[in-house]
Amino acid sequence: MGGLIFAAPASGSGKTTVTLGFLRAVTRNGAAIRSAKSGPDYIDPRFHAAASGRDCVNLDAWAMTPDRLRSLAHGQRDETLLIEGAMGLFDGAPPNGKGATADLARILGLPVVLIIDCGRMAGSVAAIARGFMTHADDVTVAGVILNNVGSARHEAMLRNALTGVTIFGAVPRDKALAQPSRHLGLQQAEERADLDSFLETAADIMDRHLDIAALLRLADQFPVPNGQRQPLAPPGQRIAVASDRAFGFSYPHMLSDWQQAGAELRLFSPLADAPVPDADFIYLPGGYPELHAARLAQSQRFLSSLRAAAQTTPVYGECGGYMVLGDGLIDADGTRHQMAGLLRLETSFAQRRLHLGYRHLSPLRGPFDTRFAGHEFHYATTLKAEGTPLFSAQDAEGTPLPEMGLVEGYVTGSFAHVIDAIPN
């Protein structure tokens, strides 16, 4: 199994669109390909899975050990791994950039293909390409894909400037590749009725303008190493997992770890007003409950069964799930919706405020007995959070943060998304 990485000089260069078109093109041509996403992103992997028909795993070089990354990256024989980077190739967490896509290239020994948005440049593309190719001796930038090319004349100018640089294709500027404004913001893959049509169009364009055979040959030259698996222990034997458009942010590697350890996952949909299945642990992942708050507030079978189960069964909510466990949630229009009332928590989206960053999490109490690496990303404002905290926390630089989350009886939750355990 070989692999390669699609990265870019900066966010907004079009690497997700190129990745999706490439995945669909390779898949429909009959080759075996799987994908991964660098970092803690929980939206892009759903689009990857729709493009390839295979689960997409997160590879987080900040939160995971090298062995863990290798074990998750390694796949089946004769199967290509494509990793989509995040932000710019060398952009990571403070203070030293740990977790950058370049770290994955180093740890996995895989080559990078740099996707450059050429829409507003010509000869300057050479300085960018050669600068990235020579910036780090231990990161192999094998070539470039020119994106957002305006015309045949524009492409000729770019190619002329890049003498000696391997060019794997030139993707033209095309309105058919434009993404809705909510893409990679709020919209999830399953919310796009036109997604398959878009993926087919993107694949047609990549088939015409990328040298797909050359990219696959490049990947074949770099075997994906294997590592010792370090799975997360399941919190119960039978785990009820909320799973729908309001609760879509569960990491595939976490659910897979639990299953491989013998746990049974019992998926249910709060939006469908399904009652909580019989279980010995209940998990409400993150998602977008604020977009479905009215419907959740009316889901009385779900809410009443959750309240009843919480009297004897551990319940854990992350980010969106945490908010649903609270007393009330105020949506962007200022309307308050009654939630489960299991935690003394009030949250609001009427005044949005970004909370973003990696977190070191140490449980103070509750169902967990190990330290975690996690990530926080939400726009909710906390109006009230009364009770006993769940985690002590530090940011990526080790700076202490206020204690996070709440514990009330068997019910726990916080705004942090757990990514992996921190080795002792």
Secondary structure, DSSP 4 states (H G I P E B T S, - for coil): -BEEEEE-SSTTSSHHHHHHHHHHHHHHTT--EEEEEESS-SSHHHHHHHHHSS--EEE-TTTS-HHHHHHHH---TT-EEEEE--SSTT--BTTTTBT-HHHHHHHHT--EEEEEE-TT-STTHHHHHHHHHHH-TTS-EEEEEEEEE--HHHHHHHHHHTTTS-EEEEEEP-GGGPPPTTBTTTB-GGG-TTHHHHHHHHHHHHHHHB-HHHHHHHHHTSBPP-----PPPPS-SEEEEE-STTS-B--HHHHHHHHHTTPEEEEE-GGGTPPPPS-SEEEE-BS-GGGSHHHHHT-HHHHHHHHHHTTTS-EEEETHHHHHHSSEEE-TTS-EEE---SSEEEEESSS---EEEEEEEEESSSS--S-EEEEEEE--EEEEEESB-SEEEEETT--EEEEE-EEETTEEEESPEEEEEPP-
